[in-house]
Amino acid sequence: MKKDIIVCRDVKKSFETERGIVDVIGSVNLTVPENELLVLFGPGQCGKTTLINVMAGLETVSFGVVTVDGKKVEKPGPDRGVVYQATALFPWLTVMGNVEYGLKAKGVPKKERRERAQYYIDLVGLTGFENTFPSKLSGGMRQRVGIARAYCIEPTVLFMDEPFGHLDAQTRYLMQEELMRIWEKEKRTIVFVTNNIEEAVYLANRIVVMTNCPTTIKAEFNIDLPRPRDYVDPEFLRLREEISAIVDKTL
């Protein structure tokens, strides 16, 4: 039986604003087993990003506890990688420079970090682009760099916040296929945020449907479809309709 890597117990999050206290996360209890690809799915602006920021240690909880691999989360750490929709690559660094940056910051010797960075550059299909700067890359290629950079520090958990949301439809489909290929080869526990139902069903081992803000868990779906998945498979379409029907409407 796989161990639980992420555990959220009674997690709540509020922010102080000029208009008073705003509750963003209602009360969330969630466990994520080792190597699961979990998708958080729900309406826009419902609190999904805040929830992964809390799990990543980028935000502190207002109430409750988050643990990753048995350790309480209180701040960011190298055991947690994050990939956002905006890749936030360093424009003055090459592909190699961006991918090896985390290892360099940790003081990993040059030869070792170059070998590890090269492995992940090859893994995401960017062999030959090591000396290219981000401005010369397409949107999909920049996201590949972001994924390689996150993988290169070899985190226990990888958080992905709508990483393909800004890509055109064709590139988005290709990147979903690429993520599956990478995840099958280099398994990680992944928490993936999206408000695209097809993307959720295509990627997930399990989909957690979130309510409107302040967000809580509305329902969970285990997705047992074989991989690679077919967008027009009758069971795929059935799941898409079933899950879509229970999602809160965006206010």
N, C-alpha and C positions, 0 to 999 in steps of 0.2 A: 504494500500500500504506500502510495506517494505521501511524503510529508507535506504539511502546509507551510509554504514559504512566506506568504503574506497573511497576517491576521489583523482585522480591524474589529475592535470591540467597542460598541456604543459610541462610535466616532461622530462628533458634532463639530461644526465650524461656523463661527459668526464673525462678522467684520463690523468695526465701528465706522460709521459714516456721519456726514453732516446732518443727515436725517434720522440718526439714531442707529441702533443695533440692527444689522441685517443678517438673518439666518440663511446660510447657503447650503450647509449639509444638515439635514434634520437629525436622523440617527441611523447610522449604517453599521451593520454587522456583516462581515464578509471574510471568507477564507479563500486563498488561491493556492492550489497545490503546485508542487514542483513541476516545471516545464509545461504548465497549462498556458494556452493562449486564450486569455479572457478578454472579452469585449464588453466595455461599458457603453451601453446604447441608450439614447434618450434625446429629448428635444434640446434645441440650442439654448445655451445660457442657463442650463438647469443645475449646474454645479459639478459636472463630470471632471472638468479640468482642475477645479479646486480639490476634488477627491484624490486625483493622482498626485497633485502637488503635496497634499498631506502625506500620502504614502511614500513619496520620494523624499520627504523631509524639507521641502521648499516652503511649506507653510506649517505652522504649529497647530495642533488640534486645540479646540476650545474645551472639549470634554472627550473622555475616552482614551483609548490606547491603540497605537499601531505598532506592530512588530514585523520585522523582516528577518527571516531565518532565525527566529527566536530572540532577536535583539530589538529593544525599544527604539523607535524612530524619533529622534529629536532634532536632527539636522541632516543635510545632504551627506552622502557617503559614496565611496567608490564601488560599493556593492549594488548601487542603483544608477542605471543610466537612463537618460531622458532624451527623446526625440520629439521635437515640436513641429507644427505645420511650417513655421518659419525656421529654416535650418540653422540660422545664426552661425554660419561658418565664418572663420576669420578671413576676411578678404585679402589680407596681406600674406597669407600662408597658402602653399600649394595643397593639393589633395593629400600628399604624404604628410605635410606639416600639420594639417588639420587632424588627420586620423591618428597620428602619433602624439598629439598634443597632451592628452591626459597622461600618457606614460612618461613623457618628458617632464611634466609637472611633478610626477611622483619620483623622479630621479632614476628612472630605469635607464641603464646604459644604452648608448646609441645603437650598437649592433643588435641588441635584443629587441629594442623598441621598433627598429626598422624592420626586422624580420616579422614581428607580430603585426605591425601595421600593413606590411606587404601581404600577409596572409589574408587579412580582412578586406583589403583593397581588391585582391583577386576574388575573394568570396562574393563581393557585391558586383562583380563584373566591370571593374574600372581599371583593369590591367592596361598599362600604356598611358594612363592619365595621371601618373604619380606627380609629375612636375607641372600640371595644369592648375591655374588659379580659378577660384569659384566663378568669377565673372565670365569665364569662357565655357562654363558648363550649362547644360539645360536644367530645367527644374527637377526632372526626374533624376538626373545625375547628381545634382546637389543633395537630394534626399538620400541617395545611395552613400554619399560621403558621410552624411549625418548618421546613418545606420552603422556604417563601418566604424566611425569614431566611437559610437556608443558601445558597440560590440568589443572594440579593441581593449577597453579597460576590463573586459571579461566580468561584467556585473552579474550578480545573482538574479536581479530583476531588471527588465527593460520596460520603461513606461513610454508609450507612444501616443501623443495627443494630436489626433487628426493629421497625421503626417502627410497624407496624400490629398488633403482637402483642397489645396489650391491648384492641383494639377488638372490638366484637361482630361476628359473621360478616357481616351485611349491610353495615355500615360498612366493614369490611375489604375486601370486594369492590369497593365504590365507590372506596375510596382507591387500590386497585391500578389501577383504570381511570383515575383521576385522575393517578396517577404516570405512566402510559403517555402520557396526553395531554400532560402537562407536558414529559416527556422528548422526545417527538416534536417539540415546538415549540422547546424550548431544550435542545439536546443537551449532555450532560455525560458524562464518564466516571463511571459509578456502580458502586460495590461495595456490594451489598445482602446482608445477612445474614438468613437465616431457617431455621427447622426445620420449615416447612410446605411439603410437597412440591407442592401445587397452586399456591401462591404462587410457588414457584421456577420451575415450568414456565411459568406465565402471564407472568412478567416477563422472564425471562432471554434474552439472546443466547447465554450460555454458563453452564452450571452446573458448579461445582467442588465435588465431594463430599469432605468432610473426614472423617477417622477420629476415633475416640475420643481423648481426651487421653492423652499428648501428641500433638496433632493433626498430621497430615501429609495430603497430597493422595492420596486413594484412586482417584479417577477424574474424568474431565471429559466433559461432554456438550455439543455444539453444538446449540442449539435453533433449527431453521430453520422452525418453524411460522409461517404468516402471521399478521399482526396486523390487527384484534383477535382474540385467541385464544378458543376455545370450550372450556369445561371438559369437555364431553361429546363432543368430537371424538374419533374412534377413535385417531388418532395421539397426541393429548394423553393419553388414558388409557393407551396403550401405554407412552409415555415415563414417565408417573407410576409405573406398575408396575415398569418396568425399573430406574428409579433407586431407588425405595423398597426393592427387593429387595437392593441391595448396601450399604445404610446400616448402619453398626454399631449394635447395640442399646445403648441407654443403660445404663450400669452402675448 
